[in-house]
Amino acid sequence: MFRTISLFVFALLLGLIARGQEQNIYTPAPVIKKNVRFIAETDSLNKLYCKRITGISKKSEYIRNVFKERKEYLNNAVSNGDFMFDCDIYLYVQQIFDTIVKYNPPLQGKMRIVVSRYTEPNAFALGDGTIVVNLGLLNRLDNESQLAFIICHELSHQYFDHVFNKINLIAEKKFDEDFDKQIKKTLKQEYNVHSKLMALVMPLLFDITKYSRTDESQADSMGLIFLSHTPYNTSESIKAIAKLDLFDLEKDTNNIDLKKSFDYEDYLFKNEWLTYHGASSLGAFEYKSTAIDDSLKTHPDCKIRASALEHLYSKLTWAPGKIFLQPEDKFKEISYHAEAEIIETNYRIENYGRALFLALQMSMHFPQDIYSKLIVSRCLSKIYLNRKKHVPYMYVDNTSNEYFENYNRVLAFINELTMHDLEMLGYLGFQKCGNDKFGSNEDYLFTKLVIYLAHNDLVISKSVKENYVAIFKGGKFAEEVTNIKIN
Amino acid sequence: MKKIIKLLLIACMVTNVNAQTTSFTDVDKINLNNFGYILDNGTLSGYYTFYQYDKIDRHTRAYWLPILDNNLKMVKKVSIERPKNSILMESVFNGSNFAFVFWDRRDELELITYDKTGTLTGSHKTEDLAKIEKQFLGASLGTEDDPRNITVFSLGQNGFLRQTFLKNDKTGYLLEAYDNSAKPLWNIGSDPNSKFMEIASVIYSSDKYILANVDKAKGMTSNDPEFSLLAVDATNGKKIFDVPANDATHDKAITTAFFDEDKKEIIMVGEYYVKGSKILKTKSIGMYVERMDMTGKELYVKKLSWNLDLKKFIQETSGTSGSDKEESEGSTFFHKIVRTKDGGIIAIGEKYKKSVSGWGVASALLNGTHSSTSVMSIKVDDMVAVVLDPSFNLAEYKLVEKQKSEVTLPQNYGYISTVKLGYIIKMWGGFDYSFSTFDKDANRMVATYIDYGKMEEGDKKKHAYVGNIIIKDKVITTDKFPLPTDATKVLALPAKPGDILFVEYYRKKKTINMRLEKVNF
């Protein structure tokens, strides 16, 4: 066992070193905005699940509308490029899903999986047979079995029709005549309307959230059963549940050494850039939790869930499974690719502050990584160009107690940079990205254009633009590049 | 426009808070003036709103009091029951506790304190307010410029200070200290037998000291008030000193004062005048900075004359003889004076002068003697930034050009002195200066004004620009941009240093967005 692990670590290190020496640039997965097969599948699944809704009552109409909205959500998500298709991440997740379904015949034919570009570490069932796994989840787990368990958990929600049942419960309350009369009567009163309304609504909320918590526990147990039918390692399910609590934290909570990242011979690091007065002007607020908070939770506490699952696990006999069914290295590679794609997503939604922070973290872990360096330089220049044009300042988050200190410190750092600092740090950072060795790489070329635009070097900008247009006519930045006017 | 936005702001509740913006939607009942700033040692720390969401009985209402930090994050939403028609006048944060001042629009003022969990820690009612206090409270409802505390101040961890009035024959001042539970600690006031009207304005407060500018005059309309600096021990309310601003050679008016923690000295800044002249009637000779020890003894005074020192500085730095208007044309109204970490001073002012009003003349001709409009007006001119080094020598001076505006004076106001008119125009909101923001050590300061200029050539549409004067490391730069919005209404408000808070109202969407915008420096 030890020998196997040592060999793995050695192989991994070799891989990283090789990546460092070769200085390859990660090529992000293409953003696909059309998928005829997926749209058709959405349509047929939606029809299948809507068949259960009978009658013409207001309640039935409401449920039908909810499912209609879900279909529209899926179609819009595809046209926005929010889902990943035909890339290694998608294929990896699909492979796990296929394995689970293969060993669990009741799940066959009615369900599918999709990988979203959403950055929150989460997965969810939409109730129409679609299970969505967020990109943000993929670099938070230790192994393939943990991911398989989370998929099993979501499949269990679908298996038990939890989503449909919850919509049904809400619809029942929504169209309950007695409840409606009580609300109307209360609204007509002159005094204490708010507190009386709360007294009516809160029990309903408690019912719904209690229902959700019961559903979660049921999905945990059934998820374990589904997983046990597969060759995956079942004990990883408990570890996966225990990890959920960590999802509220940054993956890496260490502070970034900004001085190391931005100290140049020609432009020395300024200590004033590190000015940080805390996340909030009013300091950390003390939160007093109440019994109501617990009652309104939709998920049971992770420790309780892990302990319940452990109890179930100890009661039954399980076949020893494999932690990885696909090559172990592949999981690490997918994890790295997911990390890079999360940066891409943040850049794509123009959250340059977050993309910069994540790229700095990646750069800290992989000092030779060129992709993360390009993103750092490009984000600094993008912030410069947007600020120069006074584009509404929506592209860098404000510090907040909701964020971790390491992220807040980077946000405070960005806030301290003058226009000249932004320009110079972007420019000098780019000079360390391979000196046109990657001139035929789309990300490199686009970054170069942005850097020289910010540097106000119109001659180079013009030539880089022409070069980009010539090589990447239908490229991912083509539209933006075409719209850039260089005078 | 400001009032409309304010009304809408107050009318709304926070429904969505994301990284950069906060949005509000409708609530039960709206009220003016219940949106404000939370200050911590004079620095903007956050915002509050206050609005009714329920009726408890005939006389009592339930209100929400959401507290937002300076990043627009809602940190607490407190539910509070108050008499109907309550106005939340102001708030202060002392690092651990909040104090809110409520006024019932009549004779009662209540100081309410909360800790950082949003738990009520105490309250103190003051009934039977002096007439002048009610006038002050009423007047402060309409003022909007630099966020400042009017009646309540922080005493650090020790609690809060309230600045109020004594009901003497002649109006007097009273400073009252409260602990974090709103329990009275001590008070200090003017001599009840004083022959003068004495009004104190707190200009500095901490857990150790309180500094107040005391204005002594024969009456409200007096043109020759005397100013003195009052220093009080914040731990026990004992007077440390009360020294007149005037010296042997000049009369002086105090604009502000600072306490130097390291040197245990006080730095006083203001304008100086010809000895024996009526301060509010004559133009100042220049500005002065004075250092004094903790007994009130003068250690050093530096006087900078508009005509000599400023002109000389412009000649030396620009190599020209300087623009005539820099030191000779009109007066300068100083809106904000701050002290930098290295001991220097930054002052932001605006040029203005009395002139004949075209509109006033036309109006007088059309209406004969029945016109209520004066033929005189105040012309509001360029912005002025002055930077003094730690020795109080002129380190930088900049005149920032902007579109001129004119405030036509009501009849008979033309006879009032230019200096006094400056204060009146300020009260009317006639200056273009909006506010200044600066970090705690004032290393970076941004003064914002609204420039009602024209769009660039080719676009004749009248449009307001947000103008900014940025002072960083004694270097003055400027940044100007059109109000970047497609909103029905927009308002620029103070925010954390280097930012401006834009409040945008979208009529069709019935939405108000509050968002922070960066100033380029």
Interface residues (C-beta under 8 A of the other chain):
Chain A: E190 Y191 N192 V193 H194 S195 E272 T275 H277 S280 S281 L282 G283 F285 E286 Y287 K288 N351 R387 K388 H390 V391 P392 Y393 M394 D397 N398 T399 S400 N401 E402 N415 T418 M419
Chain B: A19 Q20 T21 I38 D40 T43 L44 S45 G46 Y53 D54 K55 I56 D57 A62 I67 D69 N70 N71 L72 K73 V75 K76 F93 G95 K116 T117 G118 T119 D439 K440 N443 K472 F481 P484 K496 G498 D499 R515 L516 E517 K518 N520 F521
